[in-house]
Amino acid sequence: MTLRPKVPVDMVLAPVAAEIDLNLQRLRDKPLADVAYELGLELNRPLFQNTREERAAQVLQVALRDVELHGWTAALTDDGCRLHLSGGSVSLDLGLGSSVMSYIDAGAPPAPVPASARGHAAAAS
């Protein structure tokens, strides 16, 4: 069965979804620490409270960066697994990928302390 547009906004769902998907592709297959780094770099700001809500908001902001939504609404699902597009006669969910889901749920692991820095800390005590 072919799905036909029922309202004008349906005509732009594919380009909107494709642009969002391109933004998410940069994050999907990266290690957890790289996801955090890419988000911080893209948004040019660190996390302030490092809560699940703040991390989810970061992911949504990067996913929608430079995307004209043309009347569609985007939100992350409560389980943090998908980006939900609604606003036309249909809705669409885009998968975030396991690295992004893990980042939203747990955040990035702490960066390892270089051996040179550990030696200085021991000498200072």
Order of alpha helices (4+ residues) and beta strands (2+ residues): alpha-alpha-alpha-beta-beta-beta-alpha-alpha
